[in-house]
């Protein structure tokens, strides 16, 4: 008995045809004041500007040659292919992604971004396309194995977290006695932990898992019980109804055809890509 497999080429072709119709219809109807809507601007410019932090493997990271790779990178590259536009990546600190969207400096932010009410009040989101969670990476086995988070809420405990992240927000809100060391990116947090400058790093579960795999002899322990639940989405410009509609339909199509599951298996179920890490 044969196994049915989705015709990704046909699905992508249909999506491209839909985008072509949007281009013909949208670019002829500028918004009030001759200002183009986000999707109209992208199609007219022929370029999709994507902001990313490149510090959250396996979602977004640079390989040893400096090339961006990861689930998020593949996801937005495929979106650009669907829209028949060039994808230009702009790397910036995680905390600058939302402001960059608000200013119109980028069209999409893709960096394992958690959808929160506070962020959604500032920008739009398509998704979630993945559910993750924040947890603790530490060299202290007792901290990792503690079932009660009260053990972390200690003035003698230093916890690193990426500034502007839900991890930092969690520490501030739920572990007020612990000393928060806010750092610009996850890489700095891992290095601070390895150097003994902090007792733990609070960040995405996948980032913690990759750090352990990359430093097998560093004595790193992972708290397997997540501290939070994190629905990840693609952040889009505020008041961009048509663009939100396009990206939402695009993600739904990838999910229904099984292509999104294949991308997740590539980056979350396999480890071959780790050989490309610096």
Secondary structure, 3 states (H helix, E strand, C coil): CCCCCCCHHHHHHHHHHHHHHHHHHHCCCCCHHHCCCHHHHHHHHCEEEEEECCEECCCEEEECCCCEECHHHHHHHHHHHHHCCEEEEEECCHHHHHHHHHHCCCCEEEEEEECCHHHHCCCEEEEEEEEECEEEEECCHHHHHCCCHHHCCCCCCEEEEECCCHHHHHHHHHCCCCEEEEECCHHHHHHHHHCCCCCEEEEEHHHHHHHHHHCCCCCCEECCCCCCCEEEEEEECCCCHHHHHHHHHHHHHHHHHCHHHHHHHHHHCCCHHHHHEC
